Amino acid sequence: MLFAAMKIAAKAEAKGVKYMERVLVNWTEAGVESLEDVRRLDQQAKKRQRTKPYQQKPGSNKRDIVPDWYVKHKGQRSVKSESAKTEEEKRRSADEMDRLLAAYLAGQE
């Protein structure tokens, strides 16, 4: 088993014996008594690594934080796009709003 711990430490390119000692301590805590137990534990670890989600699950509590300057910039951009409309587009938009207001007011009476 010591040789197996040495192989794992070598694969991890660990310097010194601390890594190998930690591997042996972990095996002791997990109740490993044979090389078969080592293989089983290694397979379980690999399986856990494959099943770890890399992205946040839907419905999590985390939210994106949007800085105030971005919100302000975005608001200014929408104002600019409003002023970039041609006079014809502005007139059509005003006529549409007048029509909708008249229809709303007619339904109120």
C-alpha positions in Angstrom: 0.0 0.0 0.0 2.9 2.3 0.6 4.0 1.8 -3.0 0.4 2.7 -4.2 0.6 5.9 -2.1 4.0 6.7 -3.7 2.5 6.3 -7.1 -0.4 8.7 -6.3 2.1 11.3 -5.0 4.2 10.9 -8.1 1.2 11.4 -10.4 0.4 14.6 -8.4 4.0 15.7 -8.8 4.1 16.2 -5.1 7.4 17.4 -3.6 8.4 15.7 -0.4 6.6 13.1 1.7 3.8 15.3 3.2 1.4 14.5 0.3 2.1 10.8 0.6 1.6 10.9 4.3 -1.8 12.7 3.8 -2.8 10.0 1.3 -2.1 7.3 3.9 -3.9 9.2 6.7 -7.0 9.6 4.4 -6.9 5.9 3.6 -6.7 5.1 7.3 -9.6 7.3 8.1 -11.6 5.7 5.2 -10.9 2.2 6.6 -8.7 1.1 3.7 -7.0 -2.2 4.5 -6.0 -3.6 1.0 -5.1 -2.6 -2.5 -8.7 -3.5 -3.5 -10.0 -0.9 -1.0 -7.6 1.6 -2.5 -8.9 1.0 -6.0 -12.5 1.2 -4.8 -11.9 4.5 -3.0 -10.1 5.8 -6.1 -13.1 4.9 -8.4 -15.5 6.6 -6.0 -13.4 9.7 -6.0 -13.3 9.8 -9.8 -17.0 9.2 -10.0 -17.6 12.2 -7.6 -15.4 14.4 -9.7 -17.3 13.5 -12.9 -20.7 14.2 -11.3 -19.8 17.6 -9.8 -21.8 20.3 -11.5 -19.7 23.0 -13.1 -22.4 25.5 -13.4 -24.9 26.8 -10.9 -28.1 24.9 -10.6 -31.3 26.8 -11.7 -33.1 28.4 -8.9 -30.1 29.1 -6.8 -29.9 32.1 -4.5 -27.1 33.8 -6.3 -27.8 36.9 -8.3 -25.7 38.9 -10.7 -24.7 42.2 -9.2 -25.1 45.1 -11.7 -23.1 48.2 -10.9 -24.9 51.6 -10.7 -22.8 53.0 -13.5 -23.9 50.3 -15.9 -27.6 50.9 -15.1 -27.0 54.7 -15.6 -25.2 54.1 -18.9 -27.9 51.8 -20.2 -30.6 54.4 -19.3 -28.6 57.1 -21.2 -28.3 54.9 -24.2 -32.1 54.4 -24.4 -32.6 58.1 -24.2 -30.1 58.6 -27.0 -32.0 56.1 -29.1 -35.2 57.9 -28.5 -33.7 61.2 -29.8 -32.2 59.4 -32.8 -35.7 58.8 -34.2 -36.7 60.7 -37.2 -39.5 63.3 -37.1 -41.7 60.9 -39.1 -41.2 58.1 -36.5 -41.9 60.5 -33.7 -45.1 61.7 -35.3 -46.3 58.1 -35.9 -45.4 57.2 -32.3 -47.4 60.2 -31.0 -50.4 59.4 -33.2 -50.3 55.8 -32.0 -50.2 57.0 -28.3 -53.1 59.4 -29.0 -55.1 56.6 -30.6 -54.5 54.2 -27.6 -55.4 57.0 -25.1 -58.6 57.7 -27.0 -59.5 54.0 -27.0 -58.8 53.7 -23.3 -60.8 56.8 -22.4 -63.7 55.6 -24.5 -63.7 52.4 -22.5 -63.8 54.3 -19.2 -67.1 56.1 -20.0 
